[in-house]
Amino acid sequence: MPDDVLPQTETIRLRADGGVLYATFDAPPLNLIGPELVRDLVWLIGRLSGPTPYRAVVFDSADPDFFLPHVDLTKVPEYTAEAARAGGPGDASLGMLYQRLSRLPVVTIGRLRGRARGAGSEFLLACDVRFASREKAVLGQPEVGFGAPPGAGAVERLTRLMGTGRALEVLLGADDFTADLAERYGWINRAVPDGELDAVVDRFAHRVAGFPADAVAVTKTAVTRVSSPSDDEIRAAAVVFQHLVREGSVGPRTAWLLDNGLQTRSGTELELGEAMAAIGPDQS
């Protein structure tokens, strides 16, 4: 993808600045992770896996309230089928797509404003570096509140980043976390005042892009080898998640949340951590 030929996708806007590629999620109304967005991610990750003029990629969102709030819970089979295009039917999961993201030769940087929950948080966890707006970022892993463990790497990556106790607090509590607390726990690299976030991310991205590509790629590969979960761990998590989505309590709990505004620009989506606590036991 040379600078003067940047194809645009349906859900991801691309622009280049020297050796840095900016990839902005733009999938109204909420940036839900559905089949279209997964299809575009498969394409972009595939392009970045081969020869590229870029040394760093910055992922951000066109929506100030939602980075990637979670998957589209009405289209799980559809987005799973799109994910399979990245690795075949045996690896039909977001988790395995995110594994490919984590192993790209370029440095991947998340610039977080708005809400990143569930598979949106797991996308950020698969990125190499994460910066977040102190005033505008919210992170969460709400899956247990729906009735399933996370299925795209949160268990494996958060436990490595935070340790057992804090990972269990995040995963079992299914609550929302501010950028400051996420920084303290190791979920993100840094919480930055919103007015400074763009400059901090741009400086880091261009600094990395200015160093020898081989040194950057080899160093990233070495760190990833030590810190990342194995493919077998990710595959196992996906199997459990997909099984419980089909046959567990996820269905009725999701239905209750959808009836109360989930996947719309509502208080339920804005304050999903609070909404999780409001689901009654009769919805399981």
C-alpha positions as CSV (number, residue, x, y, z in Angstrom):
1,M,0.0,0.0,0.0
2,P,2.1,2.9,-1.2
3,D,1.3,6.3,0.2
4,D,-0.3,7.5,-3.1
5,V,-2.6,4.4,-3.5
6,L,-4.5,3.8,-0.3
7,P,-7.7,1.8,-0.9
8,Q,-10.5,2.6,1.5
9,T,-12.7,0.0,3.1
10,E,-16.3,0.1,4.2
11,T,-15.5,0.4,7.9
12,I,-11.9,1.5,8.2
13,R,-10.5,4.8,6.9
14,L,-6.9,4.8,6.0
15,R,-4.4,7.6,5.7
16,A,-0.6,7.6,5.6
17,D,2.0,10.0,7.0
18,G,5.4,8.9,6.0
19,G,6.1,5.5,7.6
20,V,3.0,5.6,9.8
21,L,-0.4,4.3,8.6
22,Y,-3.5,5.6,10.4
23,A,-6.5,3.2,10.5
24,T,-9.7,4.8,11.8
25,F,-12.7,2.6,12.6
26,D,-15.8,4.2,11.1
27,A,-18.7,1.8,11.2
28,P,-21.9,3.8,12.3
29,P,-23.9,3.8,14.3
30,L,-21.6,2.3,17.1
31,N,-18.5,0.6,15.6
32,L,-19.9,-2.8,16.5
33,I,-17.6,-5.7,15.5
34,G,-19.8,-7.2,12.8
35,P,-19.2,-9.1,9.6
36,E,-18.3,-6.0,7.6
37,L,-15.7,-4.7,10.1
38,V,-14.2,-8.2,10.5
39,R,-14.0,-8.6,6.7
40,D,-12.1,-5.3,6.5
41,L,-9.8,-6.2,9.3
42,V,-9.0,-9.5,7.6
43,W,-8.0,-7.6,4.5
44,L,-5.9,-5.0,6.3
45,I,-4.1,-7.5,8.4
46,G,-3.4,-9.6,5.3
47,R,-1.9,-6.5,3.5
48,L,0.2,-5.6,6.5
49,S,1.6,-9.1,6.8
50,G,3.6,-8.8,3.6
51,P,6.0,-6.1,2.3
52,T,4.8,-2.7,3.3
53,P,6.3,0.8,3.4
54,Y,4.8,1.3,6.9
55,R,6.7,0.7,10.2
56,A,3.8,1.5,12.5
57,V,0.0,1.5,12.4
58,V,-2.2,3.6,14.7
59,F,-5.7,2.4,15.2
60,D,-8.3,4.9,16.4
61,S,-12.0,5.6,16.0
62,A,-14.1,8.3,14.2
63,D,-16.7,8.0,17.0
64,P,-15.8,9.9,20.1
65,D,-18.0,7.6,22.3
66,F,-17.2,4.2,20.9
67,F,-13.9,2.8,19.9
68,L,-15.1,-0.9,19.4
69,P,-17.8,-1.4,22.0
70,H,-18.1,-5.2,21.5
71,V,-19.2,-7.7,18.8
72,D,-22.6,-7.4,17.1
73,L,-24.4,-10.0,19.2
74,T,-27.1,-10.5,16.5
75,K,-24.4,-11.6,13.9
76,V,-22.0,-13.9,15.7
77,P,-22.1,-16.7,12.9
78,E,-21.7,-14.0,10.2
79,Y,-18.6,-12.3,11.7
80,T,-17.1,-15.7,12.7
81,A,-17.4,-16.8,9.0
82,E,-15.6,-13.7,8.0
83,A,-12.8,-14.3,10.5
84,A,-12.3,-17.8,9.0
85,R,-11.1,-16.2,5.8
86,A,-7.9,-15.3,7.7
87,G,-6.9,-18.8,8.6
88,G,-9.4,-21.4,7.4
89,P,-12.4,-23.0,9.1
90,G,-10.3,-24.5,12.0
91,D,-9.3,-21.0,13.1
92,A,-12.7,-19.3,12.7
93,S,-12.6,-16.9,15.6
94,L,-11.7,-13.3,16.4
95,G,-9.1,-14.7,18.8
96,M,-7.1,-16.2,15.9
97,L,-7.5,-13.1,13.8
98,Y,-6.1,-11.1,16.7
99,Q,-3.2,-13.5,16.9
100,R,-2.3,-12.6,13.4
101,L,-2.6,-8.9,14.4
102,S,-0.2,-9.4,17.3
103,R,2.4,-11.0,15.0
104,L,2.5,-8.4,12.3
105,P,6.0,-7.1,11.4
106,V,4.8,-3.5,11.9
107,V,4.3,-2.0,15.3
108,T,0.5,-1.7,16.2
109,I,-0.6,1.2,18.4
110,G,-4.1,1.7,19.9
111,R,-5.2,5.3,20.4
112,L,-8.3,4.9,22.6
113,R,-11.1,7.4,23.0
114,G,-14.6,6.1,23.8
115,R,-15.6,2.6,24.9
116,A,-13.5,-0.6,24.2
117,R,-15.3,-3.6,25.7
118,G,-15.3,-7.3,25.1
119,A,-13.7,-8.1,21.7
120,G,-13.0,-4.3,21.4
121,S,-10.8,-4.5,24.4
122,E,-9.3,-7.8,23.1
123,F,-8.4,-6.0,19.9
124,L,-6.4,-3.4,21.8
125,L,-4.8,-6.2,23.9
126,A,-3.5,-7.7,20.7
127,C,-1.9,-4.4,19.7
128,D,1.6,-3.8,20.8
129,V,1.1,-0.5,22.6
130,R,-2.0,1.2,24.0
131,F,-2.5,4.9,24.9
132,A,-5.9,6.1,26.2
133,S,-7.6,9.4,26.8
134,R,-7.8,10.0,30.6
135,E,-11.2,11.8,30.2
136,K,-12.8,9.9,27.4
137,A,-11.7,6.2,27.5
138,V,-13.6,3.3,29.0
139,L,-12.5,-0.3,29.0
140,G,-14.4,-3.4,30.0
141,Q,-14.7,-7.2,29.7
142,P,-18.4,-7.8,30.1
143,E,-18.6,-11.3,28.8
144,V,-19.1,-13.1,32.2
145,G,-22.1,-10.7,32.7
146,F,-23.6,-12.1,29.5
147,G,-22.9,-15.7,30.6
148,A,-19.6,-16.7,29.0
149,P,-15.9,-16.2,29.5
150,P,-14.1,-14.0,26.9
151,G,-13.2,-15.8,23.8
152,A,-10.7,-13.7,21.9
153,G,-7.7,-13.5,24.2
154,A,-8.7,-11.4,27.2
155,V,-8.2,-14.2,29.8
156,E,-4.8,-15.1,28.4
157,R,-3.5,-11.5,27.8
158,L,-4.9,-9.8,30.9
159,T,-3.6,-12.4,33.2
160,R,-0.1,-12.0,31.8
161,L,-0.4,-8.2,32.0
162,M,-2.1,-7.8,35.4
163,G,-1.6,-11.0,37.4
164,T,-4.3,-13.3,38.7
165,G,-6.1,-11.2,41.2
166,R,-6.6,-8.1,39.0
167,A,-7.5,-10.2,36.0
168,L,-10.2,-11.9,38.0
169,E,-11.5,-8.6,39.2
170,V,-11.8,-7.4,35.6
171,L,-13.2,-10.5,34.2
172,L,-15.6,-11.6,36.9
173,G,-16.8,-8.1,37.8
174,A,-17.8,-7.4,34.1
175,D,-17.5,-3.7,35.0
176,D,-16.3,-0.6,33.3
177,F,-12.8,0.8,34.0
178,T,-11.5,4.3,33.6
179,A,-8.2,4.9,31.8
180,D,-6.4,5.8,35.0
181,L,-7.3,2.5,36.7
182,A,-6.6,0.6,33.5
183,E,-3.1,2.2,33.4
184,R,-2.5,1.3,37.1
185,Y,-3.5,-2.3,36.4
186,G,-1.3,-2.6,33.2
187,W,-4.2,-2.9,30.8
188,I,-2.9,0.1,28.8
189,N,0.5,1.7,28.6
190,R,-0.5,5.2,29.6
191,A,-3.5,7.3,30.4
192,V,-3.0,10.7,28.8
193,P,-4.9,14.0,29.1
194,D,-7.2,14.1,26.1
195,G,-5.7,17.2,24.7
196,E,-2.3,15.6,24.6
197,L,-3.2,12.2,23.3
198,D,-2.8,12.8,19.6
199,A,0.7,14.3,20.1
200,V,1.8,11.5,22.4
201,V,0.7,8.8,20.0
202,D,2.1,10.6,16.9
203,R,5.4,11.2,18.5
204,F,5.8,7.5,19.5
205,A,4.6,6.2,16.1
206,H,6.9,8.4,14.1
207,R,9.8,7.8,16.4
208,V,9.5,4.0,15.9
209,A,8.9,4.4,12.2
210,G,12.2,6.3,12.0
211,F,14.3,3.4,13.3
212,P,15.8,0.5,11.3
213,A,12.9,-1.8,10.3
214,D,14.8,-5.0,10.9
215,A,15.7,-4.0,14.5
216,V,12.1,-3.0,15.2
217,A,10.6,-6.2,13.8
218,V,13.1,-8.6,15.5
219,T,12.7,-6.9,18.8
220,K,8.9,-7.0,18.6
221,T,9.0,-10.7,17.6
222,A,11.2,-11.5,20.6
223,V,9.0,-9.8,23.1
224,T,5.8,-11.3,21.5
225,R,7.3,-14.8,21.7
226,V,7.9,-14.3,25.5
227,S,4.6,-12.6,26.4
228,S,1.9,-13.8,24.0
229,P,-0.6,-16.7,24.5
230,S,-0.2,-19.8,22.3
231,D,-2.5,-20.6,19.4
232,D,-3.8,-23.6,21.4
233,E,-4.9,-21.3,24.3
234,I,-6.7,-19.0,22.0
235,R,-8.4,-21.8,20.1
236,A,-9.6,-23.4,23.3
237,A,-11.0,-20.1,24.6
238,A,-12.9,-19.6,21.3
239,V,-14.5,-23.0,21.5
240,V,-15.8,-22.4,25.0
241,F,-17.1,-18.9,24.1
242,Q,-18.9,-20.1,20.9
243,H,-20.4,-23.1,22.7
244,L,-21.9,-20.9,25.5
245,V,-23.2,-18.3,23.1
246,R,-25.1,-21.1,21.3
247,E,-26.3,-23.1,24.3
248,G,-25.7,-21.3,27.6
249,S,-27.4,-18.4,29.3
250,V,-26.0,-15.8,26.9
251,G,-29.2,-15.9,24.8
252,P,-31.7,-14.8,27.4
253,R,-29.3,-12.3,29.0
254,T,-28.5,-10.8,25.7
255,A,-32.2,-10.6,24.8
256,W,-32.9,-8.7,28.0
257,L,-30.1,-6.2,27.3
258,L,-31.2,-5.8,23.7
259,D,-34.7,-5.0,24.9
260,N,-33.2,-2.4,27.2
261,G,-31.1,-0.6,24.5
262,L,-28.0,-2.7,23.9
263,Q,-26.5,-2.0,20.5
264,T,-28.2,1.4,20.3
265,R,-26.9,4.8,21.3
266,S,-28.4,4.4,24.8
267,G,-27.6,4.5,28.4
268,T,-27.2,0.8,28.4
269,E,-24.3,1.0,25.9
270,L,-22.8,4.1,27.5
271,E,-22.9,2.6,31.0
272,L,-22.8,-1.1,30.2
273,G,-21.0,-1.9,33.5
274,E,-24.0,-0.6,35.4
275,A,-26.5,-2.4,33.1
276,M,-24.8,-5.7,33.8
277,A,-25.6,-5.4,37.5
278,A,-29.2,-4.7,36.6
279,I,-29.8,-8.0,34.9
280,G,-32.0,-10.2,37.2
281,P,-31.3,-13.8,38.0
282,D,-34.5,-14.8,36.2
283,Q,-32.8,-13.8,32.9
284,S,-30.3,-16.7,33.0
